[in-house]
Amino acid sequence: YVWLNFQAFSKIMKKYDKHMNYRGTKDQKSPEFDTRLDGEPFKNSRLDAVLEMYRSVRSSMVVSSGGAGTGGRMEMKLIAGSANRALAEELAARLGVPITECNCERFNDGECSIQIMENVRGNDVFIVQPTSPPVNDNLMELLLMISAVRRASAARVTAVVPYYGYARQDRKDRARVPISAADVARMLEAMGVDRVCCVDLHCGQIQGFFGPRTPVDNLFAGPIALSYFKLKNLQNPVIVSPDAGGVARAKAFLEGLLAAGLHPSLAVIIKQRSRPGVVGSMNLVGSVEGCDTIIVDDMIDTAGTLTQAANELKNFGAERVFAFATHGLFNGPAAKRIEDCALEEVVVANTVPLRDEVKAQTSKIRVISVGKLLDGAIRAIHTGESVSALFNNDLGGRLLA
């Protein structure tokens, strides 16, 4: 529960009066402010009544279990893994649901020990845990949390996985290699997950790696980024795909700008890799001379491809070069490469937490939140409503945070 701290606010206003030399004058603010605080609902004797009202509202936030098969009523529970605690806390604040206490400890040999500290029997449980670096540790933590709540008789378990690790290994491109994205899906299903909610999967067909009894909601952060770039006063915008595989993603971004009244064009960079993670050569299809460009991708790993593409666009005459990627991993020399290249800004979502060492090396990274997007998805899943409205580009302005 959140309530106003009367003493703290009163002291703030008294310090303000002292700083502005208002004390003892007709302009003094603190007495009027104290009077206003006396009338606020989260104050003194009225606090208990408000908390009781909140409890009654919470008790009505239930939904018939339907497909869960219990025939009862379900209360929402939100469990946060250790991968992105800040995003989980934002979701808890937006949903008005406290984070369920969960102890995650590690033995000296690296084993993960999970214990859910509250009763989840018959509840609708949402586990917020992206499988971001360290991928294997966070993936195992997610699997064990699903197993723990399933063994604790939760009615329904939804894994909220903003970043789906192993998504790039979605096919057999060489001999004797696994399809790791499919194997991760099988592990999640084996632990008993009922539903998965992701943001911008590397390839949409990953949804098909899950069986028909485990629906996957693949949300898009593009509309949120569109709202951000509308504020940039773009001149002759060109949306650039950094490879042929990302043309569909860039085209969707372009259509969003068209709906906003802008007139962007599309360009594609054709790259040849000399070995995994190393780009050999790059060619541009399209014209960017005198234009503001936005490179659109789903993730940034070491930023080698991104920074080379930005420098190439500048060489081809681009005025300003921006980049948007949903997942900012920023491994290895990524931060230094971004700081030294021609990019003006790199916009990423908070699906993966931005590390302090990355912030220290570059000031070009801007983070937008997917909290409102996931909040809407969780509410829709919990109440049994459709999530299709969240794919509408017109919602971007309301989702920008």
C-alpha positions in Angstrom: 0.0 0.0 0.0 1.1 3.5 -0.8 0.2 6.5 1.4 1.3 10.1 1.8 3.9 10.7 4.4 2.6 13.8 6.2 5.8 14.6 8.1 8.0 14.3 5.1 5.8 16.6 2.9 5.4 19.1 5.7 9.2 19.3 6.1 9.7 19.7 2.4 7.4 22.7 2.3 9.0 24.3 5.4 12.4 24.0 3.7 10.9 25.5 0.6 9.7 28.5 2.6 13.1 28.9 4.2 14.9 28.7 0.8 12.6 31.3 -0.7 12.6 33.5 2.4 8.8 33.2 2.7 8.8 32.3 6.4 6.7 34.8 8.4 5.3 36.5 5.3 2.0 36.3 3.5 3.6 34.1 0.8 4.4 31.3 3.3 3.3 28.0 1.7 3.7 25.4 4.5 0.5 26.2 6.6 -1.7 26.0 3.6 0.0 22.8 2.4 -0.5 21.2 5.9 -4.2 22.0 5.7 -4.5 20.4 2.3 -2.7 17.3 3.6 -5.2 17.0 6.5 -7.9 16.6 3.9 -6.2 13.9 1.8 -7.6 10.4 2.0 -4.3 8.7 2.8 -4.0 10.5 6.1 -4.4 9.5 9.8 -7.8 8.3 10.8 -9.0 7.9 7.2 -6.2 5.6 6.2 -7.9 2.5 7.6 -11.1 3.2 5.8 -9.2 3.7 2.5 -7.2 0.5 3.0 -10.4 -1.5 3.7 -11.9 0.0 0.5 -8.8 -1.1 -1.4 -9.1 -4.6 0.0 -12.7 -4.9 -1.2 -11.7 -3.7 -4.7 -8.8 -6.2 -4.7 -11.2 -9.0 -3.7 -13.4 -8.2 -6.8 -10.4 -8.4 -9.1 -11.0 -12.1 -9.8 -11.9 -14.0 -12.9 -13.6 -17.3 -13.5 -10.8 -19.8 -14.1 -12.3 -21.1 -17.3 -9.6 -23.1 -19.0 -7.7 -23.6 -15.8 -10.1 -26.3 -14.9 -10.6 -25.5 -11.2 -14.1 -24.1 -11.5 -13.2 -21.5 -8.7 -12.1 -17.9 -8.6 -8.6 -16.7 -9.3 -6.7 -13.9 -7.6 -3.8 -12.3 -9.5 -0.3 -12.9 -8.2 2.8 -11.3 -9.6 6.2 -12.9 -9.0 9.5 -11.2 -10.0 12.6 -13.0 -11.0 16.1 -11.4 -10.6 16.7 -10.6 -14.2 14.7 -7.4 -14.4 13.4 -6.4 -11.0 12.8 -2.7 -12.0 10.4 -3.7 -14.7 8.5 -6.1 -12.4 8.2 -3.3 -9.8 6.8 -0.9 -12.5 4.3 -3.6 -13.4 3.3 -4.1 -9.8 2.7 -0.3 -9.4 0.7 -0.1 -12.6 -1.4 -3.2 -11.8 -1.9 -2.3 -8.1 -0.8 -5.8 -7.2 2.1 -6.3 -4.7 5.0 -8.5 -5.7 4.7 -11.9 -4.2 7.7 -12.7 -2.1 10.0 -15.2 -3.6 13.4 -16.3 -2.3 16.0 -17.0 -4.9 19.3 -18.1 -3.5 22.4 -19.7 -5.0 24.6 -22.5 -3.6 28.3 -22.2 -3.8 28.4 -24.4 -6.9 26.0 -22.0 -8.7 22.8 -24.0 -8.2 19.6 -21.9 -8.0 17.2 -22.5 -5.1 13.7 -21.1 -5.4 11.0 -20.8 -2.7 7.7 -19.0 -3.0 7.0 -17.4 0.4 3.2 -16.9 -0.1 0.2 -19.1 -0.8 -0.6 -19.3 -4.6 -3.1 -22.2 -4.5 -5.8 -21.5 -7.0 -4.3 -18.2 -8.1 -3.6 -16.7 -11.5 0.2 -16.3 -11.4 2.3 -14.1 -13.6 6.1 -14.6 -13.5 8.1 -11.7 -14.9 11.5 -13.0 -15.9 13.3 -12.1 -19.2 16.0 -14.6 -20.1 18.6 -11.9 -20.6 22.3 -12.2 -19.8 23.4 -14.3 -18.0 20.9 -16.3 -20.2 21.4 -19.8 -18.8 21.1 -18.6 -15.1 18.0 -16.6 -15.8 16.4 -19.3 -17.9 16.9 -21.9 -15.2 15.5 -19.5 -12.6 12.4 -19.0 -14.8 12.0 -22.8 -15.2 12.3 -23.4 -11.5 9.8 -20.6 -10.6 7.3 -22.1 -13.0 7.8 -25.5 -11.4 7.5 -24.1 -7.9 4.2 -22.4 -8.5 2.8 -25.3 -10.5 3.7 -27.7 -7.6 2.1 -25.2 -5.2 -1.3 -25.8 -7.1 -1.5 -22.4 -8.9 -4.6 -22.4 -11.2 -2.8 -20.8 -14.1 0.8 -19.8 -14.8 1.8 -17.2 -17.3 5.4 -16.5 -18.0 6.0 -12.9 -18.9 9.3 -13.1 -20.9 10.0 -9.7 -22.4 13.3 -11.0 -23.9 13.3 -14.6 -25.1 16.8 -16.0 -25.0 18.0 -18.4 -27.7 15.6 -16.8 -30.2 18.3 -16.4 -32.8 18.8 -20.2 -33.0 15.4 -20.9 -34.6 16.4 -23.2 -37.5 19.0 -25.7 -38.6 21.3 -23.5 -40.7 24.2 -26.0 -40.4 24.7 -29.7 -40.0 24.3 -31.3 -36.5 23.0 -28.2 -34.6 20.0 -28.0 -32.3 17.0 -25.7 -32.8 17.5 -24.1 -29.4 14.6 -21.7 -29.6 12.3 -24.8 -29.9 14.1 -26.6 -27.1 13.5 -23.7 -24.7 9.8 -23.8 -25.6 9.7 -27.5 -24.9 11.3 -26.9 -21.5 8.8 -24.2 -20.5 5.9 -26.5 -21.5 7.4 -29.4 -19.6 7.5 -27.2 -16.4 3.8 -26.6 -16.8 3.5 -23.0 -18.1 0.0 -22.2 -19.4 0.8 -19.1 -21.4 3.8 -17.1 -22.5 3.9 -13.3 -23.1 6.9 -11.9 -25.0 8.0 -8.7 -26.6 9.3 -8.6 -30.2 10.4 -12.2 -30.7 13.4 -12.5 -33.1 11.2 -14.5 -35.4 7.4 -14.8 -35.2 7.5 -18.5 -36.0 8.9 -19.1 -32.5 5.2 -19.0 -31.4 4.7 -22.2 -33.3 7.4 -24.0 -31.3 4.8 -24.1 -28.4 1.9 -26.5 -28.6 -1.7 -25.4 -29.2 -2.4 -25.6 -25.5 0.2 -23.0 -24.7 -0.7 -19.7 -26.5 2.0 -17.1 -27.0 1.4 -13.4 -27.1 4.1 -11.6 -29.1 3.7 -7.9 -28.3 5.4 -5.1 -30.3 7.3 -2.2 -28.9 7.4 -0.4 -32.3 4.3 1.7 -31.6 5.9 3.1 -28.5 9.1 4.0 -30.4 7.0 5.6 -33.1 5.6 8.0 -30.6 9.1 8.9 -29.5 10.4 9.5 -32.9 7.4 11.7 -33.8 8.9 14.2 -31.3 12.2 14.4 -33.2 11.0 16.6 -36.1 12.3 14.2 -38.8 13.1 15.5 -42.2 12.6 13.2 -45.2 12.7 10.1 -42.9 14.0 6.8 -44.2 13.5 3.6 -42.3 16.5 1.3 -42.8 16.5 -2.5 -42.2 20.1 -3.7 -41.3 19.5 -7.0 -43.1 17.1 -8.6 -45.5 15.5 -10.6 -42.7 14.4 -7.5 -40.9 12.5 -5.9 -43.9 9.1 -6.9 -42.5 9.9 -5.2 -39.2 11.1 -2.1 -40.9 8.1 -2.1 -43.2 5.8 -2.2 -40.1 7.6 0.7 -38.6 7.3 2.6 -41.9 3.6 2.0 -42.0 3.3 3.5 -38.5 5.0 6.7 -39.6 2.7 6.8 -42.7 -0.3 6.6 -40.4 1.1 9.5 -38.4 1.1 11.7 -41.5 4.8 11.5 -42.3 6.1 10.3 -45.7 9.0 8.0 -45.1 10.8 5.7 -47.5 12.5 2.3 -47.1 16.1 1.2 -47.5 17.8 -2.1 -46.9 21.4 -2.9 -46.0 22.6 -6.2 -47.5 25.4 -7.6 -45.4 27.7 -10.5 -45.8 29.2 -12.2 -42.7 32.7 -13.6 -42.9 32.0 -15.6 -39.7 29.3 -15.5 -36.9 29.3 -12.1 -35.3 31.6 -10.5 -37.9 30.3 -8.5 -40.9 32.5 -8.7 -44.0 30.8 -6.3 -46.5 27.7 -4.1 -46.6 25.7 -2.7 -49.6 22.8 -0.2 -49.5 19.6 -0.7 -51.4 17.7 2.7 -51.5 18.7 6.3 -51.2 19.4 8.2 -47.9 21.1 11.4 -49.2 19.9 14.4 -47.2 17.5 12.3 -45.1 17.1 11.5 -41.4 17.4 7.7 -41.1 16.2 5.3 -38.5 17.8 1.8 -38.3 15.2 -0.6 -37.0 16.2 -4.0 -35.5 15.0 -6.3 -32.8 18.1 -6.4 -30.7 21.6 -5.0 -30.3 24.3 -7.4 -29.1 27.8 -6.2 -29.6 26.6 -3.4 -31.9 29.1 -4.3 -34.7 26.4 -4.5 -37.4 24.6 -1.4 -36.1 27.6 0.9 -35.9 28.9 -0.2 -39.3 25.5 0.4 -40.8 25.3 3.9 -39.2 28.7 4.9 -40.6 27.8 3.6 -44.0 24.6 5.6 -44.0 26.5 8.7 -43.1 28.9 8.0 -45.9 26.0 7.8 -48.3 24.9 11.3 -47.3 22.4 10.8 -44.4 21.8 13.9 -42.3 21.0 12.2 -38.9 21.2 8.6 -38.0 19.0 7.1 -35.3 18.5 3.5 -34.2 15.7 1.6 -32.5 16.0 -1.9 -31.2 13.6 -3.4 -28.7 16.3 -5.4 -26.8 19.5 -3.7 -25.8 22.0 -6.4 -24.7 25.1 -4.2 -25.2 27.7 -6.9 -24.7 31.4 -6.6 -25.1 32.5 -3.3 -26.8 29.0 -2.3 -27.8 28.9 0.9 -25.7 32.2 2.2 -26.9 31.3 1.4 -30.5 28.1 3.4 -30.2 29.8 6.3 -28.6 32.4 6.5 -31.4 30.1 6.0 -34.4 27.9 8.3 -36.4 24.7 7.4 -34.5 22.9 10.4 -32.9 20.7 8.3 -30.6 20.0 4.7 -29.9 16.5 4.0 -28.5 15.9 0.7 -26.7 13.1 -0.7 -24.5 13.6 -1.8 -20.9 13.0 -5.4 -21.7 16.6 -5.9 -20.7 18.0 -3.7 -17.8 20.6 -1.2 -18.9 23.8 -1.9 -17.0 25.7 0.8 -15.2 28.9 0.2 -17.1 27.1 0.8 -20.3 25.6 4.1 -19.1 29.1 5.2 -18.0 30.6 4.6 -21.5 28.0 6.3 -23.7 25.3 9.0 -23.4 23.6 8.2 -26.7 21.3 5.5 -25.3 17.6 6.4 -24.6 15.4 3.9 -22.8 11.6 3.7 -23.3 9.4 1.6 -21.1 7.2 -1.3 -22.1 5.5 -1.2 -18.7 2.2 0.1 -20.0 2.2 -2.4 -22.8 2.8 -5.4 -20.5 0.3 -3.9 -18.0 -2.4 -4.0 -20.7 -1.5 -7.5 -21.7 -1.5 -8.9 -18.2 -4.9 -7.2 -17.4 -6.4 -8.7 -20.6 -5.0 -12.2 -20.0 -6.3 -12.1 -16.4 -9.8 -10.9 -17.2 -10.1 -13.0 -20.4 -10.3 -10.1 -22.7 -8.7 -9.7 -26.1 -5.1 -8.5 -26.4 -5.4 -7.5 -30.1 -6.0 -3.9 -29.2 -2.3 -3.7 -28.0 -1.1 -4.2 -31.6 -2.7 -1.0 -32.8 -0.2 1.7 -33.7 -2.6 4.4 -32.5 -2.0 3.3 -28.9 1.7 4.3 -29.1 1.2 7.8 -27.7 -0.6 6.4 -24.6 2.0 3.6 -24.1 5.1 5.9 -24.3 6.8 6.2 -21.0 
